[in-house]
């Protein structure tokens, strides 16, 4: 009986202080079991699996819907010269310092929904365990509808590695570009995975016509239209052609933020800066054709969603990632983005070690999230994450506005990245959220509490030794 009580206490004490350190990585890891159904089973599923299109109408501070459209593998300067991308830029805000977070494609997609890529450094089959939370879990706390549209996915919720064009045999749909299907918390939930469905030409068009678009939308064109197997010219023509009509659609445009970006740049030796434009009804016309030089990353989309709808954080690199316009300058926003960031030497062209790495595998060690931070939304960290991981400041310095760069190692290499804060309240308005931490460099947020918990940890260790 005593052991069963004390050992969990010891585990909790270790979790509280983040005593676990990044282990020495191994050279390889065993592959995940790949899911690739037969053609017959895929065709059978097409006739039985119906897409799910939940809707909601939760008002946000700066936008009521966010639509992310991801293209592939183009350098910033190359995309900026494309006349179709210039056409988009004339109708929105160009983010000149928006960075992908590593290479190759798949870890960037994972990062954009989970707040970390956990060392992933290949495009092979990966299935993240259920205890890794995603933006879908954050949205569900307030009943905000979400959906992923994958062009030419064979049926809703398809979990296989790929599906080729049946006529030409060319690559068409691939799992590595489908962010939420990478996570078992979605993929193994029969209802949730039905919210991953056909893309531009099928499921999306039906939901648009029926006015059933969710409030959080992720769109991936097929392998030709996204430039992966073609060119910037092809992708530019596709994205403009797809958006041009939508930008005139009153239902689609109303308080909608559209984010057009790229998963990564074209090479793995240069800085991983990618061309990104913000459009839609949420962007004031006075800001059309403007540029924003603030540092942003794929993690910024999660922090922006959290801050816009007063959602909690995942407690990872999303926690204090700079939030995007128009929310960053909206009157209702109190969070101030970090400015003391040196982007000139950023690379983000290599992954760091982790449990999803094939080159620097860390075994059963998974990085713990920061569960005590306030984060950009001011709402702290998702309760289920606290319950799963315990109380602690995390394995990495997740409260920094820029993530660790696998090419540079862990730590403050581009400035402190902590010049954030919360704006003062307007007169007569009370702030019901706890004040921001006095220290944001990874030091204990509450020294007295930390001291007490440390003592409890020592007591637990001694008790176990004498059992």
N, C-alpha and C positions, 0 to 999 in steps of 0.2 A: 504494500500500500504506500509506504513512504517513498519508495523508488518511483512509483507511478506519478507521484505529486512533484517530486523534486526534479526529475529529469525534464519535464516540460518547462519548469521554471528556469532551469539552466538554459534550455534552448531559447526561451524568451529573452533571457538576459543577453545571450549572444546576439540575438536579432536586434535588440535595443541599441547596442553599441556598434553594430556593424563590424564585429571583431573578425569575421571571415574575410580573408584577403584573397585577391585574385591568385589562383594557383598557377604553378608553372605549366604552360600549355603543352599538351601532347602534340604529336605531329599529325595524327589523323583521327578521325572518328568513324564509327560504323555507320553506314548509310541508313536513312530512314526507309521503312517499307513503302515502296512506291505504289500508288493507286493508279491503275490504268485499265478501266473496264473495256471489255470487248466491244466491237462495233454493234453486235447484236443486242447487248445489254444497254448500250447507249440509245439505240433506236427504240428499244422497248420503253426506256425511261421517258423518252420524248413524248410518248403518248399517255403517260400516267402522272408525271410530275408537273404541277401547275405553279407558276410564279406567284409570289406573295407581294402585294403592294399596299402595305399599311400606310396610312396618312396621318398627319397631325397638323396642328396650327399653333405652335408655341412661339410666342413673339420673342424676338431677340433684340439686343440693344441696337445693332447696326445693320443686321440682315436677318431675314426669316428663312432663307434657304442658301446653302452653299453647294456649288457644283464644281467638282475638281475634274479636270480633263488632263490626262497624262499622255504626252508624246515621248519619243524615245531617242536617246543617244546622239544628241546634237550639241555642238559647242555653242556657247553664248553668242559669239560674234557671227557665226554662221546663221543662226536663227534670226538675229537682229537684222540681217541684210535681206531676209526673205520678204518680198513685198506683201504677202498675205499676213505674215506676223506683224509687219508694220501697219497694216490696215487695222489689226486688232489693237495695237498699241495706241493708235489715234483715238480709240474709243475707250481707253482705260488708263490705268497706271502701270508703268513698267517698273519692275523691281530689279534694280541693277546689281544688287548683291544678295541674290537668293541662291543658296547652295544646296545641292544634293549632299548626301552624307557619306557615301562610299561608292564602291564598285563591287560587283556588277549590278544588274537591274534589281533582282529579287530583294536584296536587303533594303533597298530604298523604299520599295512598296511596303515591306513589313514595318519599317521605321515610321512611315506616314500614318499608320493606324495604331501602333503599339508603343511608340515613344522610345524605341531602341531596336537595333537589329541583332543584338545578342551574339555578335561575332560572325554572323553569316557572311560568307565570302564567295559563294558559288550560286549558280542557278538551278542546282539539283533539287530533288523533292525534299521538302521540309514540312513538318507538321508540329507546330508549337503546342505544348501541353495546355490543358484547360486553365491552369492557374496563371497563365499569362493573359492579362486583360487587354482590351482594345478600346478604341473610341466608341465602338458599338455599346460597350458596357456603360460608358459615360452618358451617351445619348439616352439609353434606356432608363436612366434614373429619373428623367423628366418626361418620358414618353415621347421623345422626339424621333420621328420616323427616319429610317435610313435605308439606302439601297445602293447596290453596286451593279453597274451596267457594263457587261463585257461583250463587245461585238463578236458575234458568231460563236458564243459559247453554245454547246449542243443542246443543253437544257438547263433549267434553273437548278442551282445547287450542285452542278457538276464538279466532282472532286479530282478528276483525272489530270494527268500531266499536260495533255494537249489535245487538240482536235484539228486535224488538217482539212483544208479545203477539199471537198469530195470530188470536185471536178478537175482541179489542177494539181492536187497533191501538195500545194504550198502550205507553209505554216500559216495558221489562221488565229485560233485561240490558244493561249498558253497560260498555265496555272501561275507561273512566276510573275505575271502582270496582274494578278487578281489578289489584292491585298488581304481581304478578310478570310478568304478560303484557306489561307496559310495557317489559321489558328483554329484549334480543335473546339474552342468555345463557340465558334460559329459553324465550322465544318461538320461537327458531330451532332449539331442540333438541327433536327429535320425542319423545324419551322424557320429558324434563322437563316439557314442556308438557301431557302427558297427566295430570299430577298436579294440573292445574287442571280442575275438573269440576263437576258439578251440585251444587246447594246443599241447603238445608234439607229439601226435599221428595223429593230423589232420591238423588244420589250419597252424601250424608252419611248418610242413613238406612241405605243398604246397607252402608256401611263400619262404622257403629255396630253393626248387627245381626251382621255378620261379625267383629266385634272387630278391625277393620283400620284404625282411626283412626290417623293419623300423630301424631307427638309435637309438631309445630308445625302449628297449624291457623289458617287465616284464613277467616272467614265473611262474605260480603256478601249480605244479603237483596236481593230485587228492588227496583225503583224505587218501588214502592208500600209494601212492608213496611219499608223503611229510612227512611221519612218524607220522602224527596226530593220525591216527587210527591203526598204525602198530608199527614200531620200527626203530631205527637207522640203523639196519642191512638192512632192506627193503629200506629205503630211500637212504642209501649209495650206495647200489647196483643199484638203479634206476638212481641216478644222475650221477654216473660214466658211466653207460651204455648209458645214453642219451648224455653225453658230449664227450665220447671217440671218436666217429666218427666225431663229429663236430670239435674237436680240430685238426683234420687232413684235414678239409675242407677249401680250400684256400679262397673261397668266404666268408664263415663265419668268418674266423680267421683274415682277413686283417684289421689291426688297430682296433680290437674289444677288449673291456674290459669286461670280464665275472666276475660277482660278485655272488659267491655262499654263502648264509648266512641262518640264521634261524630267524624266526619272533620273538622268545623269548626263554628263557631257559625253562627247564622242570618243575621248581617249582616256587612258588610265594613268597618264603621266602629268597632265596639266591640272590646274585648279578646277574643282568640280562645280563651277558656277554655271547656272542654267538660266536661260531666258524665261521670264515669268511675267505674265500680264494679268491684272485684275480688271474685270469688266462686270457688266450687269447693272440692273436697276439700283443696286446699293451704292454704286459709284456716282457721286455728284458730277454733273456735266462739266462743272467748273474745273474738275481734275482730269478730264480727258486729255490725253497727250502729254501727261506729266510723268516724271520719274521720281522714284524713291530710292535713295542710296543706303538705307538702313540694312543691317545684316538680318537675313531671314534664312530659314532652312525648312526642310520638309516637316520638321517638328512644329513649326509655327502654325501649321494648319490645325493641329490638335489644340494648341494653347488658345488659338483664336476662337475655335468652336466653344471651348470651355468658358472663356471670358465672355463671349457673346450671349450665351444662354445660362450663365451662372451654374456651370457644371463643375464637378470636382476634376482633379487631375489624375493621371496615371502614375504620377510620382517619379517619372523618368525624365528623359530629355525634353519632354513637352512641358514640364513644370514651369520653367521660367523662360521658355523660348519666346522671342519677341513676337508680339501679336501683329497681324496684318492690318493695313488700311481696309476699309474705312473705320474699323473699330478703334484702331490705335489713336485716332484723333477725334473720335466721337465724344460728345458732351457727357454721355452716360458712362464712359470708360474712365476708370481711376488708375489704371495701371500704366506706368511709364516704361517704355522700352529702354533696354540697355544701349548706351551709345559708345562706351569705352572699349570698342572691339576693333582690333586691327585685322582687316580682311586681306591685306596685301600679301601675306605669306600663307594664307589658308590653302590647303590642298584637298582634304576629304576624298582622297582617291584610293584609299586602302582601308580595309576593316581591321579592327582590333580583335584580340582574342575573345573567345566566348563559347558557350555550349552549342551554338549552331555553326561554328566554324569547322571547315574541313582541313584547314592548314594550321590553326592554333587552337585546337580543341581543349576545352577546360573540363571535360568529363561531366560529372553530375553537378558541378558548381554553376549556379545561376546568379546573376547580379540581382541584389535586392533593391527594390525601389525606395525612395525617400518617402516615408509615411508621416512625417511630422511637418513638412513644409506647407506654407500657405499657398504658394503657386500663383500664377498670373491671374487666375479667376478670383482669387481670394477665398475659394471654397475648400481648400485643402485637398486631400487625396481620397479617392473612392473608398467607401467603408469596407467593401468586400476585399479590397487590396490590403487594407490594414489587418483585417481578420486573417487573411492568408499568410502575410509576410511578417506580422508583428510590428512593433514600434521601432523605428530606426531611421537613420539619416541616409541610408542607401550605400551601395557598394561603390558608386561613382559620385562625382560632385554634380548631382542632377539639378541643383539649384542655380547652375550657371546658365547664362543666356545662350551660350554656344556649346555644342556637344564636344566630347573628346574626338580628336582627329586621329584615326588609325595610322596615318602617315607620320604623326608627330608624337604619339604616345599620350598617356593620360596626364591631365593637369592644365594649369592656366598658361597656355602658350600664346594666346592672342589677346592678352589683357585680362583684367579681373572679370570683366563681363558681368558685373554685379551692380551697375549704376542704375538699377531699377528702383521703383518705389510706387507708392500709391498717392494720387493727387489728393489735396485737401478737400474736405467736404464743402459743399455749398452751404451757405449760411442757413441754419435752422434744420439741417438734415443730419440725422444720426447714422453712424456707421455701426452696423450690427456685427461686423466681422472683426476678428481679433486683429490688433495692429501688426504690421510686418515685423519680422525678426530683426533684432538689433544687429545680429551678425549673420552674414550670408555667404561666408567663405567656406562653409562646411564645418565650422566649429559648433559645439553643442548649442542648441537654441535656448536651453534652460539649464544652467549649470547646476542648480540645486537639485532639480529632478534627476539630471544625469548622474550626479554623485550618489543619490539614493539608490538608483537603479543599478549602478556599478557595484555598490556594496551588496545588493541582493544577488548579483551574479556571483560575487566572491563567496557568499554564504552558500549558494547552491553548489559551487564547485567543491567546497570543503565538505558539505553534507554527503555528496556523492562519493568522495574519497573514503569516507568513514563507514559507508554502508557495507 
